[in-house]
Amino acid sequence: MTTQKFRRSLLILAVLAAALPAAALLAGAARGTGAPRTVAPAEGTRIGELQAQARDLAAGAAARRTPRYRELLASTTGPQGALNRDASLLLVGTDRGRPLFLQTLNLVAAQTVGADRLWPGGATGLDLDGANAAGDLAVWDAGAAMVGHQEFGGRTVVRDGAPSVHYHATHVAGTLNAAGVDPLAHGMSPAAWLDSYDWTDDESEMAAAAAQGLLVSNHSYSFVAGWYYNSTQSAWYWYGDVAVSQTEDPGFGIYSSYSQQWDQTAHDAPHYLIVCAAGNDRANYGPGPGGLHYYWDPGLDDWAQSTTTREQDGGADGFDCIPYRGTCKNILTVGAILDVPGGWTQPADVVMSSFSSWGPTDDGRIKPDLVANGVGLYSCGTASNTSYASYNGTSMASPNAAGSLHLLAQQWRDVHGGQTARSATLKAVAIHTANEAGAGPGPDYAHGWGLLDAEAAGLLIAGDLAFPSRITEATLAQGEADTLVIWSNGDGPVSATLVWNDPAGPAQPWVLNPTQSVLVNDLDLRVERVSDAQVTRPWTLDPATPGAWAVRGDNVRDNVEKAQTAAAQAGAYRIIVRHKGTLSGGSQAYTLVAGSPEPPAVSNVTFAQRDDGSGLVDIAYDLADPDSPAVSVTIEASDDGGATWDLAVNSATGHVGSGVAAGAARSAVWNFGADHPGVVLPAVVIRVTADDGP
């Protein structure tokens, strides 16, 4: 067992005895400034595996472009021709004999998620703008971003030679890195370089870019599932597989081979976070009972018309309507809520959009992971280099989150001497600090873990410099358990969040709502109060009753676990990470976040007895507390090695008691002779503690 000791409101002790080269540009035409990549892959990136994966994925994409695919793509008439004219769709191949389409996820910010408080001049003082090494932030979308737009300032580059500018790609890119020439269109990461790709061959391009150091990418699109309205033809299409079900699309909630591919890329590139829109399918009702629509007839190998009544996407209750890709384990899936103009103050501030797709996944995992503003988002347009537009959709919520997380990656580098955060770390910090949303405590299948709070996440990372054990990147060995001891001063519940990049799971069979678990390495998180061994288990949800509130129990489905005590009680707590069964690969890397963002802490405690016979003892320490202007400091002593702390220190003066200001070089003087007349100073241990005080 490995044990790391950390006190949330105290740190002890002092003891006294009485006397890779820069990666090359990806192949393809680059526009904008044509800036070369300056990013390099972080340590631990499995470069060879990613390069091989890129080749295999490219071959797989080519194999999907069958002769039938080419016939469909060439169609200019009928239902397929109408789909080919739809700028929101792309036919990318055939799968199981059916056409496979990608779709953008718009229907037509920063304050809602708190990113504005991280920017230069923002309330946190962190002054983050996303300035980065070219190549660590990317967007895949329906086409190329309009790189000449005034908001991009030459910082957006088309990396794959995408031939056409697309309004959706431009709007999404602006949400990521617009400079704020128009302040209302300010991007989340406004000084960042951004690589723009179209969505053709996204899988192989992502793996190749990850091998070269890509850290965050945004994907505001999904495979088409369920109902789709084709405005070019004014007709409804149903994309379900009638060989599996006549009423529900099996593509909702399933962990498919496509989910498996992204998870493998994320696992092989442990510092690369894929951010994906959850989808806009909830309550997509189609033409109504008995309404005329098109469906794919496997017998005809073509589109056919039908009046069969099929359920609305998500069914009567709205759950289980996230298309496959958003169901990956190792990505961040983002749902859409209405704007929260003044920022979050209570769960009721978070109002769900009418369209955002809800979980669970078919195996019961919690998706989406988080929510962000996706309604009325104002960003770059394509009518001219100075135009703007407002759109709705999880397409807008996803870059809102991705750009904010890119700021957090910058903050991590600033705090940790240029080191790169694991993707699991960014995800853990974002989930740990998310604001509560929904009717009940804990996660739910509509809002995930809550509303992204970039401000709280940034402050948590900033505090990690002073309190490094609060965000722990570690590796759990087979058969071991890791323990972190923290201290709570009782000002709120004790929380801990555990996230790990799980090995890609087995693809579920193409049937309706398969329940087979896709979790490979099952880690377990527990919070144990030291005083009475009371254990708090993590939040869990029941996919059989998706609308029910979360309860505490054994989470056997998710590679995210969050435990939170029911009540506040001061004292020491053990945060325990262990595992079930056999770990694939013999170990599992994970990130653990524990404690609240800004506890007071004491460090560098020293003391020495004066040699003038006065019996006075000089005590020095440093006090860090970014949250409170003054704290209460207690000095204790032990003459039995710390077994008991009852050696009187009543006479101490200086920086002791209430009202002590935080800072370096705090000091106190202990008159040992006054407290213990006629006693020779023994070998002692001194403990200095600090709690939030008046």
VEXGUVEX-12504 format. One record per residue (C-alpha): residue in one letter; x, y, z. Coordinates in steps of 0.5 Angstrom, whole numbers. Example, Ala and Ser with C-alpha at 12.3 -4.5 7.8 and 13.67 -1.06 7.14 Angstrom:
! residues 2
{"A", {25, -9, 16}},
{"S", {27, -2, 14}},
! end
This chain:
! residues 694
{"M", {0, 0, 0}},
{"T", {3, 7, -2}},
{"T", {0, 13, 3}},
{"Q", {1, 20, 2}},
{"K", {-1, 25, 8}},
{"F", {-4, 31, 7}},
{"R", {-8, 35, 12}},
{"R", {-13, 40, 9}},
{"S", {-13, 45, 14}},
{"L", {-6, 43, 17}},
{"L", {1, 41, 15}},
{"I", {6, 39, 20}},
{"L", {12, 38, 22}},
{"A", {19, 40, 25}},
{"V", {23, 35, 30}},
{"L", {28, 38, 35}},
{"A", {32, 33, 40}},
{"A", {34, 37, 46}},
{"A", {41, 39, 43}},
{"L", {22, 28, -59}},
{"P", {24, 33, -64}},
{"A", {19, 38, -66}},
{"A", {14, 34, -70}},
{"A", {13, 36, -78}},
{"L", {7, 38, -81}},
{"L", {1, 34, -83}},
{"A", {1, 32, -90}},
{"G", {-4, 37, -94}},
{"A", {-5, 44, -95}},
{"A", {-4, 49, -90}},
{"R", {-8, 56, -90}},
{"G", {-8, 62, -85}},
{"T", {-1, 63, -84}},
{"G", {2, 56, -85}},
{"A", {5, 56, -78}},
{"P", {9, 50, -77}},
{"R", {7, 46, -71}},
{"T", {11, 47, -65}},
{"V", {8, 42, -60}},
{"A", {12, 36, -59}},
{"P", {8, 29, -56}},
{"A", {8, 29, -48}},
{"E", {12, 23, -44}},
{"G", {8, 17, -44}},
{"T", {5, 18, -51}},
{"R", {5, 11, -55}},
{"I", {7, 14, -61}},
{"G", {9, 8, -65}},
{"E", {2, 5, -63}},
{"L", {-2, 12, -65}},
{"Q", {2, 12, -72}},
{"A", {0, 5, -73}},
{"Q", {-7, 6, -71}},
{"A", {-7, 12, -76}},
{"R", {-6, 7, -82}},
{"D", {-11, 2, -80}},
{"L", {-16, 7, -79}},
{"A", {-15, 10, -86}},
{"A", {-15, 3, -89}},
{"G", {-22, 2, -85}},
{"A", {-25, 9, -87}},
{"A", {-23, 7, -95}},
{"A", {-26, 0, -94}},
{"R", {-33, 3, -92}},
{"R", {-32, 7, -99}},
{"T", {-35, 1, -102}},
{"P", {-38, 1, -109}},
{"R", {-45, 2, -107}},
{"Y", {-43, 8, -103}},
{"R", {-40, 11, -109}},
{"E", {-47, 10, -113}},
{"L", {-50, 13, -107}},
{"L", {-45, 19, -107}},
{"A", {-46, 20, -114}},
{"S", {-54, 21, -114}},
{"T", {-57, 27, -115}},
{"T", {-64, 25, -115}},
{"G", {-69, 22, -111}},
{"P", {-68, 22, -103}},
{"Q", {-61, 20, -103}},
{"G", {-60, 26, -108}},
{"A", {-63, 31, -103}},
{"L", {-59, 28, -97}},
{"N", {-53, 30, -102}},
{"R", {-55, 37, -102}},
{"D", {-56, 38, -95}},
{"A", {-50, 42, -92}},
{"S", {-51, 39, -85}},
{"L", {-49, 32, -87}},
{"L", {-44, 28, -90}},
{"L", {-44, 21, -93}},
{"V", {-38, 17, -91}},
{"G", {-39, 10, -93}},
{"T", {-43, 4, -91}},
{"D", {-44, 0, -85}},
{"R", {-48, -7, -85}},
{"G", {-50, -5, -92}},
{"R", {-53, 2, -89}},
{"P", {-51, 9, -91}},
{"L", {-47, 12, -86}},
{"F", {-48, 19, -85}},
{"L", {-44, 25, -80}},
{"Q", {-48, 31, -78}},
{"T", {-47, 37, -75}},
{"L", {-50, 39, -69}},
{"N", {-53, 46, -69}},
{"L", {-60, 48, -69}},
{"V", {-59, 55, -72}},
{"A", {-42, 63, -46}},
{"A", {-37, 65, -43}},
{"Q", {-40, 67, -37}},
{"T", {-44, 61, -36}},
{"V", {-38, 57, -35}},
{"G", {-34, 62, -32}},
{"A", {-28, 62, -37}},
{"D", {-29, 70, -37}},
{"R", {-26, 70, -30}},
{"L", {-20, 66, -33}},
{"W", {-18, 71, -38}},
{"P", {-13, 77, -38}},
{"G", {-16, 82, -33}},
{"G", {-21, 77, -30}},
{"A", {-23, 76, -23}},
{"T", {-19, 71, -22}},
{"G", {-12, 74, -24}},
{"L", {-10, 68, -27}},
{"D", {-9, 72, -34}},
{"L", {-10, 66, -38}},
{"D", {-11, 67, -46}},
{"G", {-10, 60, -49}},
{"A", {-3, 62, -52}},
{"N", {0, 55, -54}},
{"A", {5, 51, -58}},
{"A", {2, 51, -65}},
{"G", {-1, 44, -66}},
{"D", {-4, 43, -59}},
{"L", {-11, 45, -60}},
{"A", {-15, 43, -66}},
{"V", {-22, 42, -69}},
{"W", {-25, 37, -74}},
{"D", {-32, 39, -77}},
{"A", {-36, 39, -83}},
{"G", {-31, 43, -87}},
{"A", {-25, 49, -86}},
{"A", {-26, 55, -82}},
{"M", {-26, 61, -85}},
{"V", {-18, 63, -83}},
{"G", {-19, 70, -86}},
{"H", {-24, 72, -81}},
{"Q", {-22, 78, -77}},
{"E", {-23, 74, -70}},
{"F", {-17, 69, -72}},
{"G", {-12, 74, -73}},
{"G", {-8, 69, -77}},
{"R", {-8, 64, -72}},
{"T", {-12, 59, -75}},
{"V", {-9, 54, -80}},
{"V", {-13, 49, -85}},
{"R", {-8, 43, -84}},
{"D", {-11, 37, -88}},
{"G", {-13, 41, -95}},
{"A", {-20, 42, -94}},
{"P", {-23, 45, -100}},
{"S", {-29, 48, -98}},
{"V", {-30, 54, -92}},
{"H", {-36, 51, -88}},
{"Y", {-41, 56, -84}},
{"H", {-41, 51, -78}},
{"A", {-34, 50, -78}},
{"T", {-32, 57, -78}},
{"H", {-38, 58, -72}},
{"V", {-35, 53, -68}},
{"A", {-28, 55, -69}},
{"G", {-29, 62, -67}},
{"T", {-32, 59, -60}},
{"L", {-26, 56, -59}},
{"N", {-21, 62, -61}},
{"A", {-24, 68, -63}},
{"A", {-20, 74, -61}},
{"G", {-26, 78, -59}},
{"V", {-25, 84, -64}},
{"D", {-33, 84, -63}},
{"P", {-33, 83, -55}},
{"L", {-39, 79, -56}},
{"A", {-36, 74, -60}},
{"H", {-30, 73, -55}},
{"G", {-27, 65, -56}},
{"M", {-26, 61, -50}},
{"S", {-18, 61, -51}},
{"P", {-17, 67, -55}},
{"A", {-10, 67, -56}},
{"A", {-9, 60, -58}},
{"W", {-7, 57, -65}},
{"L", {-12, 53, -68}},
{"D", {-11, 47, -73}},
{"S", {-18, 46, -77}},
{"Y", {-19, 39, -81}},
{"D", {-26, 37, -84}},
{"W", {-29, 31, -82}},
{"T", {-27, 26, -87}},
{"D", {-22, 21, -85}},
{"D", {-22, 24, -78}},
{"E", {-21, 18, -74}},
{"S", {-14, 17, -77}},
{"E", {-12, 24, -77}},
{"M", {-14, 25, -70}},
{"A", {-9, 19, -68}},
{"A", {-3, 22, -73}},
{"A", {-4, 29, -69}},
{"A", {-4, 26, -62}},
{"A", {2, 22, -64}},
{"Q", {5, 29, -65}},
{"G", {3, 32, -59}},
{"L", {-5, 34, -60}},
{"L", {-8, 36, -53}},
{"V", {-15, 38, -54}},
{"S", {-20, 37, -60}},
{"N", {-27, 39, -61}},
{"H", {-32, 35, -65}},
{"S", {-39, 38, -66}},
{"Y", {-42, 33, -70}},
{"S", {-44, 25, -69}},
{"F", {-47, 20, -74}},
{"V", {-54, 21, -75}},
{"A", {-59, 16, -71}},
{"G", {-66, 16, -71}},
{"W", {-70, 22, -74}},
{"Y", {-67, 27, -79}},
{"Y", {-71, 33, -82}},
{"N", {-68, 34, -89}},
{"S", {-70, 41, -91}},
{"T", {-68, 41, -98}},
{"Q", {-73, 36, -99}},
{"S", {-78, 38, -93}},
{"A", {-78, 30, -92}},
{"W", {-77, 26, -85}},
{"Y", {-72, 20, -85}},
{"W", {-71, 15, -80}},
{"Y", {-64, 12, -80}},
{"G", {-66, 6, -75}},
{"D", {-64, -1, -77}},
{"V", {-71, -4, -79}},
{"A", {-67, -11, -78}},
{"V", {-66, -10, -71}},
{"S", {-72, -6, -69}},
{"Q", {-78, -2, -73}},
{"T", {-79, 3, -67}},
{"E", {-72, 5, -64}},
{"D", {-65, 6, -67}},
{"P", {-60, 1, -64}},
{"G", {-55, 7, -65}},
{"F", {-57, 11, -59}},
{"G", {-53, 9, -53}},
{"I", {-49, 3, -56}},
{"Y", {-41, 3, -55}},
{"S", {-40, 1, -62}},
{"S", {-33, 0, -66}},
{"Y", {-33, 7, -67}},
{"S", {-33, 9, -60}},
{"Q", {-28, 3, -59}},
{"Q", {-23, 7, -64}},
{"W", {-23, 14, -60}},
{"D", {-22, 10, -54}},
{"Q", {-16, 7, -56}},
{"T", {-13, 13, -59}},
{"A", {-15, 17, -52}},
{"H", {-11, 11, -49}},
{"D", {-5, 11, -53}},
{"A", {-5, 19, -52}},
{"P", {-6, 20, -45}},
{"H", {-5, 27, -45}},
{"Y", {-10, 28, -51}},
{"L", {-17, 30, -49}},
{"I", {-23, 29, -54}},
{"V", {-29, 33, -53}},
{"C", {-35, 31, -57}},
{"A", {-42, 34, -57}},
{"A", {-48, 30, -54}},
{"G", {-53, 31, -60}},
{"N", {-59, 34, -61}},
{"D", {-64, 28, -61}},
{"R", {-68, 29, -55}},
{"A", {-75, 29, -57}},
{"N", {-74, 29, -64}},
{"Y", {-81, 27, -66}},
{"G", {-81, 25, -73}},
{"P", {-87, 26, -78}},
{"G", {-92, 24, -72}},
{"P", {-96, 17, -72}},
{"G", {-97, 14, -78}},
{"G", {-93, 20, -82}},
{"L", {-90, 19, -88}},
{"H", {-82, 18, -88}},
{"Y", {-76, 15, -91}},
{"Y", {-72, 9, -88}},
{"W", {-67, 5, -91}},
{"D", {-70, -2, -94}},
{"P", {-64, -7, -93}},
{"G", {-68, -12, -98}},
{"L", {-68, -6, -104}},
{"D", {-61, -3, -102}},
{"D", {-64, 3, -102}},
{"W", {-69, 9, -99}},
{"A", {-76, 7, -99}},
{"Q", {-82, 11, -96}},
{"S", {-86, 8, -90}},
{"T", {-92, 10, -85}},
{"T", {-90, 6, -80}},
{"T", {-90, 9, -73}},
{"R", {-84, 10, -70}},
{"E", {-82, 13, -63}},
{"Q", {-79, 20, -62}},
{"D", {-72, 20, -60}},
{"G", {-71, 18, -53}},
{"G", {-78, 15, -52}},
{"A", {-83, 18, -48}},
{"D", {-78, 20, -42}},
{"G", {-72, 23, -47}},
{"F", {-67, 18, -44}},
{"D", {-62, 14, -48}},
{"C", {-61, 18, -54}},
{"I", {-54, 20, -55}},
{"P", {-51, 17, -62}},
{"Y", {-45, 13, -62}},
{"R", {-39, 16, -61}},
{"G", {-41, 21, -55}},
{"T", {-41, 14, -51}},
{"C", {-34, 13, -51}},
{"K", {-31, 12, -44}},
{"N", {-25, 17, -45}},
{"I", {-27, 23, -48}},
{"L", {-31, 29, -45}},
{"T", {-38, 29, -48}},
{"V", {-42, 36, -47}},
{"G", {-49, 37, -47}},
{"A", {-53, 44, -48}},
{"I", {-56, 48, -43}},
{"L", {-59, 55, -44}},
{"D", {-55, 61, -42}},
{"V", {-53, 63, -35}},
{"P", {-52, 71, -36}},
{"G", {-50, 72, -29}},
{"G", {-46, 66, -27}},
{"W", {-48, 60, -23}},
{"T", {-51, 61, -16}},
{"Q", {-56, 55, -15}},
{"P", {-58, 49, -19}},
{"A", {-64, 52, -21}},
{"D", {-60, 57, -25}},
{"V", {-58, 51, -30}},
{"V", {-64, 50, -35}},
{"M", {-64, 44, -40}},
{"S", {-65, 46, -47}},
{"S", {-70, 43, -51}},
{"F", {-66, 39, -55}},
{"S", {-60, 36, -52}},
{"S", {-59, 29, -52}},
{"W", {-59, 25, -45}},
{"G", {-56, 18, -43}},
{"P", {-55, 13, -40}},
{"T", {-51, 9, -45}},
{"D", {-53, 2, -46}},
{"D", {-49, -1, -41}},
{"G", {-51, 5, -36}},
{"R", {-45, 9, -36}},
{"I", {-46, 17, -34}},
{"K", {-47, 21, -40}},
{"P", {-46, 27, -42}},
{"D", {-40, 28, -37}},
{"L", {-42, 36, -37}},
{"V", {-46, 41, -39}},
{"A", {-45, 48, -42}},
{"N", {-48, 54, -46}},
{"G", {-51, 52, -53}},
{"V", {-57, 56, -54}},
{"G", {-56, 63, -58}},
{"L", {-48, 63, -58}},
{"Y", {-46, 68, -62}},
{"S", {-39, 67, -66}},
{"C", {-36, 68, -73}},
{"G", {-40, 68, -79}},
{"T", {-38, 66, -86}},
{"A", {-42, 72, -90}},
{"S", {-36, 76, -90}},
{"N", {-29, 76, -86}},
{"T", {-33, 81, -81}},
{"S", {-39, 77, -80}},
{"Y", {-42, 74, -74}},
{"A", {-48, 69, -73}},
{"S", {-52, 66, -67}},
{"Y", {-54, 59, -67}},
{"N", {-56, 53, -62}},
{"G", {-54, 46, -61}},
{"T", {-49, 42, -57}},
{"S", {-45, 44, -63}},
{"M", {-44, 50, -59}},
{"A", {-44, 47, -52}},
{"S", {-38, 43, -54}},
{"P", {-33, 48, -56}},
{"N", {-35, 52, -50}},
{"A", {-32, 47, -46}},
{"A", {-26, 45, -50}},
{"G", {-24, 52, -51}},
{"S", {-24, 53, -43}},
{"L", {-21, 46, -42}},
{"H", {-15, 49, -46}},
{"L", {-14, 54, -42}},
{"L", {-14, 49, -36}},
{"A", {-8, 46, -40}},
{"Q", {-5, 52, -40}},
{"Q", {-6, 54, -33}},
{"W", {-3, 47, -31}},
{"R", {3, 48, -35}},
{"D", {4, 55, -32}},
{"V", {4, 52, -25}},
{"H", {8, 45, -26}},
{"G", {14, 48, -30}},
{"G", {12, 46, -37}},
{"Q", {9, 39, -35}},
{"T", {3, 37, -39}},
{"A", {-3, 35, -36}},
{"R", {-6, 28, -37}},
{"S", {-13, 28, -40}},
{"A", {-16, 25, -34}},
{"T", {-13, 30, -30}},
{"L", {-17, 36, -34}},
{"K", {-23, 31, -34}},
{"A", {-23, 30, -26}},
{"V", {-21, 37, -25}},
{"A", {-27, 39, -29}},
{"I", {-32, 34, -26}},
{"H", {-30, 35, -19}},
{"T", {-31, 43, -19}},
{"A", {-37, 43, -24}},
{"N", {-43, 46, -21}},
{"E", {-49, 42, -19}},
{"A", {-55, 42, -24}},
{"G", {-62, 38, -24}},
{"A", {-67, 36, -18}},
{"G", {-63, 32, -14}},
{"P", {-56, 32, -11}},
{"G", {-50, 28, -15}},
{"P", {-50, 26, -22}},
{"D", {-56, 25, -27}},
{"Y", {-57, 22, -34}},
{"A", {-59, 29, -37}},
{"H", {-53, 34, -34}},
{"G", {-48, 29, -32}},
{"W", {-44, 31, -27}},
{"G", {-46, 39, -27}},
{"L", {-45, 45, -31}},
{"L", {-37, 46, -32}},
{"D", {-34, 52, -28}},
{"A", {-28, 54, -31}},
{"E", {-26, 59, -26}},
{"A", {-27, 54, -20}},
{"A", {-23, 49, -24}},
{"G", {-17, 54, -26}},
{"L", {-17, 56, -18}},
{"L", {-16, 49, -16}},
{"I", {-10, 48, -21}},
{"A", {-7, 55, -19}},
{"G", {-8, 52, -11}},
{"D", {-4, 46, -13}},
{"L", {3, 49, -13}},
{"A", {2, 50, -5}},
{"F", {-2, 44, -4}},
{"P", {1, 39, -9}},
{"S", {-3, 33, -6}},
{"R", {-10, 35, -8}},
{"I", {-9, 33, -15}},
{"T", {-5, 27, -16}},
{"E", {-3, 24, -22}},
{"A", {-1, 16, -20}},
{"T", {-1, 9, -22}},
{"L", {-5, 4, -19}},
{"A", {-1, -3, -19}},
{"Q", {-4, -10, -19}},
{"G", {-7, -12, -12}},
{"E", {-5, -5, -9}},
{"A", {-9, 0, -6}},
{"D", {-7, 8, -5}},
{"T", {-9, 12, 1}},
{"L", {-9, 19, 1}},
{"V", {-10, 23, 8}},
{"I", {-14, 29, 8}},
{"W", {-16, 34, 13}},
{"S", {-23, 37, 14}},
{"N", {-24, 43, 18}},
{"G", {-32, 42, 17}},
{"D", {-34, 48, 13}},
{"G", {-37, 43, 8}},
{"P", {-37, 36, 5}},
{"V", {-31, 32, 4}},
{"S", {-31, 31, -4}},
{"A", {-26, 26, -8}},
{"T", {-26, 25, -16}},
{"L", {-23, 19, -19}},
{"V", {-22, 19, -27}},
{"W", {-18, 14, -31}},
{"N", {-17, 13, -38}},
{"D", {-19, 6, -39}},
{"P", {-17, 1, -44}},
{"A", {-22, 1, -50}},
{"G", {-27, -4, -49}},
{"P", {-30, -9, -53}},
{"A", {-35, -7, -58}},
{"Q", {-42, -9, -56}},
{"P", {-46, -13, -61}},
{"W", {-51, -9, -66}},
{"V", {-57, -11, -62}},
{"L", {-62, -6, -59}},
{"N", {-60, -4, -52}},
{"P", {-54, -9, -50}},
{"T", {-53, -8, -43}},
{"Q", {-46, -12, -43}},
{"S", {-41, -8, -39}},
{"V", {-35, -4, -43}},
{"L", {-31, -2, -37}},
{"V", {-24, -6, -37}},
{"N", {-21, -4, -31}},
{"D", {-25, -3, -25}},
{"L", {-22, 2, -20}},
{"D", {-26, 4, -13}},
{"L", {-26, 10, -9}},
{"R", {-28, 10, -2}},
{"V", {-28, 16, 3}},
{"E", {-27, 14, 10}},
{"R", {-27, 18, 16}},
{"V", {-21, 16, 21}},
{"S", {-25, 18, 27}},
{"D", {-30, 12, 27}},
{"A", {-28, 9, 20}},
{"Q", {-35, 11, 17}},
{"V", {-34, 10, 9}},
{"T", {-38, 14, 4}},
{"R", {-38, 11, -3}},
{"P", {-39, 14, -10}},
{"W", {-45, 16, -13}},
{"T", {-49, 11, -18}},
{"L", {-55, 12, -22}},
{"D", {-59, 6, -24}},
{"P", {-60, 6, -32}},
{"A", {-67, 2, -31}},
{"T", {-70, 8, -27}},
{"P", {-66, 13, -31}},
{"G", {-70, 19, -28}},
{"A", {-69, 17, -21}},
{"W", {-64, 21, -17}},
{"A", {-57, 19, -15}},
{"V", {-55, 14, -9}},
{"R", {-49, 12, -6}},
{"G", {-46, 5, -8}},
{"D", {-41, 1, -11}},
{"N", {-40, 4, -18}},
{"V", {-38, -2, -23}},
{"R", {-40, 2, -30}},
{"D", {-36, 8, -30}},
{"N", {-29, 10, -31}},
{"V", {-31, 17, -27}},
{"E", {-32, 16, -19}},
{"K", {-34, 22, -15}},
{"A", {-35, 21, -7}},
{"Q", {-38, 26, -3}},
{"T", {-40, 26, 5}},
{"A", {-47, 27, 6}},
{"A", {-45, 32, 12}},
{"A", {-39, 37, 14}},
{"Q", {-35, 34, 20}},
{"A", {-28, 36, 22}},
{"G", {-23, 31, 22}},
{"A", {-18, 27, 18}},
{"Y", {-21, 23, 12}},
{"R", {-17, 17, 8}},
{"I", {-19, 17, 1}},
{"I", {-18, 10, -2}},
{"V", {-17, 8, -9}},
{"R", {-17, 0, -10}},
{"H", {-19, -4, -16}},
{"K", {-23, -11, -17}},
{"G", {-20, -17, -21}},
{"T", {-14, -17, -25}},
{"L", {-12, -10, -28}},
{"S", {-11, -10, -36}},
{"G", {-3, -9, -37}},
{"G", {-2, -10, -30}},
{"S", {-3, -3, -27}},
{"Q", {-8, 3, -29}},
{"A", {-6, 10, -29}},
{"Y", {-11, 15, -26}},
{"T", {-12, 22, -23}},
{"L", {-15, 23, -16}},
{"V", {-18, 30, -14}},
{"A", {-19, 31, -7}},
{"G", {-21, 37, -2}},
{"S", {-24, 44, -4}},
{"P", {-20, 49, -8}},
{"E", {-17, 54, -2}},
{"P", {-15, 51, 4}},
{"P", {-10, 54, 9}},
{"A", {-4, 50, 10}},
{"V", {2, 51, 14}},
{"S", {9, 49, 12}},
{"N", {17, 50, 13}},
{"V", {16, 49, 21}},
{"T", {22, 50, 24}},
{"F", {24, 52, 32}},
{"A", {30, 52, 36}},
{"Q", {31, 54, 44}},
{"R", {35, 60, 45}},
{"D", {42, 59, 48}},
{"D", {42, 64, 53}},
{"G", {38, 60, 59}},
{"S", {32, 64, 58}},
{"G", {28, 58, 56}},
{"L", {25, 61, 50}},
{"V", {24, 57, 44}},
{"D", {23, 61, 37}},
{"I", {18, 58, 32}},
{"A", {18, 60, 25}},
{"Y", {13, 57, 19}},
{"D", {10, 59, 13}},
{"L", {2, 60, 12}},
{"A", {-1, 59, 5}},
{"D", {-9, 61, 5}},
{"P", {-11, 64, -2}},
{"D", {-18, 64, 1}},
{"S", {-19, 68, 7}},
{"P", {-15, 74, 10}},
{"A", {-14, 71, 16}},
{"V", {-14, 65, 20}},
{"S", {-13, 62, 27}},
{"V", {-7, 58, 28}},
{"T", {-6, 53, 34}},
{"I", {1, 51, 36}},
{"E", {2, 44, 40}},
{"A", {7, 40, 43}},
{"S", {9, 33, 44}},
{"D", {14, 30, 49}},
{"D", {12, 22, 46}},
{"G", {14, 23, 39}},
{"G", {7, 25, 37}},
{"A", {3, 20, 41}},
{"T", {-1, 25, 45}},
{"W", {-1, 33, 44}},
{"D", {-2, 35, 51}},
{"L", {5, 39, 53}},
{"A", {3, 46, 55}},
{"V", {4, 51, 50}},
{"N", {0, 57, 53}},
{"S", {5, 62, 53}},
{"A", {6, 62, 46}},
{"T", {6, 69, 43}},
{"G", {7, 72, 36}},
{"H", {3, 69, 30}},
{"V", {-1, 65, 34}},
{"G", {-9, 65, 35}},
{"S", {-14, 68, 31}},
{"G", {-13, 73, 26}},
{"V", {-6, 71, 23}},
{"A", {-5, 74, 16}},
{"A", {-3, 69, 11}},
{"G", {4, 69, 9}},
{"A", {11, 67, 9}},
{"A", {16, 68, 15}},
{"R", {11, 67, 20}},
{"S", {14, 67, 27}},
{"A", {12, 66, 35}},
{"V", {16, 65, 41}},
{"W", {14, 60, 46}},
{"N", {16, 61, 54}},
{"F", {18, 54, 56}},
{"G", {20, 56, 62}},
{"A", {14, 59, 64}},
{"D", {9, 54, 62}},
{"H", {14, 48, 65}},
{"P", {18, 51, 71}},
{"G", {24, 48, 73}},
{"V", {23, 43, 67}},
{"V", {29, 42, 62}},
{"L", {26, 42, 55}},
{"P", {26, 35, 53}},
{"A", {26, 32, 46}},
{"V", {19, 35, 43}},
{"V", {15, 35, 36}},
{"I", {12, 41, 35}},
{"R", {5, 42, 31}},
{"V", {3, 48, 28}},
{"T", {-5, 48, 25}},
{"A", {-9, 53, 21}},
{"D", {-16, 53, 20}},
{"D", {-21, 59, 17}},
{"G", {-22, 64, 22}},
{"P", {-25, 71, 23}},
! end
